[in-house]
Amino acid sequence: MAPNLLSSPLQGFTDFRFRNAFQKYFGGIDTFYSPYIRLNGKLEIKPVYERDILPKNNDTLTVIPQIMTNDADEFIFVAKYVQSLGYKELNWNLGCPYPMVINRCMGSGLISDAKRIDGILERVHNETDIIVSMKMRMGYEHNLEILDVFPVLEKYPIKNVAIHARIGKQLYKGGVDLDGFQRCIDHSKHTLYYNGDITTVESYRALKKRFPNISNWMIGRGLIADPFLPQMIKNDSTEYPNNRIEVFSKFHDTLFSEFEQTLSGAKHITLKMLHYWEYFATTFQNQKKVVKLIKKANTIEAYDKAVRQILDSESEHV
């Protein structure tokens, strides 16, 4: 049976433009989670968040919106907003590890406050009928923090809990904690999704062997680094298609065209694409050279020339 694969959201990367381009050329993802909606104290949805989840911008995708908050009023406001767009589920981000989020007691910085989590979930379930799912790390300071949250979650009909098998302090450094994830399996009655370091078919196979009862797998950074990966996992194959570079080139050009239409000036566009190439390059023959070529391209013409050089060189190794 093919695994259920989900796209873990990455702020600044997996917006609707990326999702649509990915779906057109690669496929393999069953459900996409949108990057989190954050309100900053005002009960209003910023246009950038609105565009990302508008049904017309996601009409070929299955998308679940996500919220980043530590406030019940914000949660309820966003829940009712996404429901007005036709969504039935809202995912709560308790996983983001970045200091600017942690310092405001959000993301993985909120995991240690089980009482506050309880209060928010109680109001959300009393005042809305939104389906709630969770995206969490195992804690911020240590990997046992999540165990204090599980009894709280069991009071509510949480659809599932996706767990990134790290703590917040790690950011994305160091390896995933598979023993810690097993401990979560042993202590939770909810459906758990696995997230963390699925970067190759081999890494997925090893994780599936370690956790045979997990059916739902979230791919984050690995999806951007290698957009062929989800379909290869579905096919249980380590072989890339023969037209790999051609498909990637079309995907890249579609993504670039989208940003060229929405961003102002060559610098903004090339910088945006550089951030993607820092992931793309990890599956190319000469990662450092690829990134260096893209970094040096300060005009659209120079960028296009660098990309063609990279793809032509890669074609020679296929």
Secondary structure, DSSP 8 states (H G I E B T S, - for coil): ---EEEE---TTTSSHHHHHHHHHHT---SEEE---B--TTSS---HHHHHHH-GGGSTTS-EE-EE--S-HHHHHHHHHHHHHTT--EEEEEE----HHHHTTT-GGGGTT-HHHHHHHHHHHHHH---EEEEEEES-SSSTTHHHHHHHHHTTTT---EEEESS-GGGTT-S---HHHHHHHHHH--S-EEEES---SHHHHHHHHHH-TT--EEEESHHHHH-TTHHHHHHHT-----TTHHHHHHHHHHHHHHHHHHHS-SHHHHHHHHHHHHHHHGGGSS-HHHHHHHHHH--SHHHHHHHHHHHHHHHHTT-
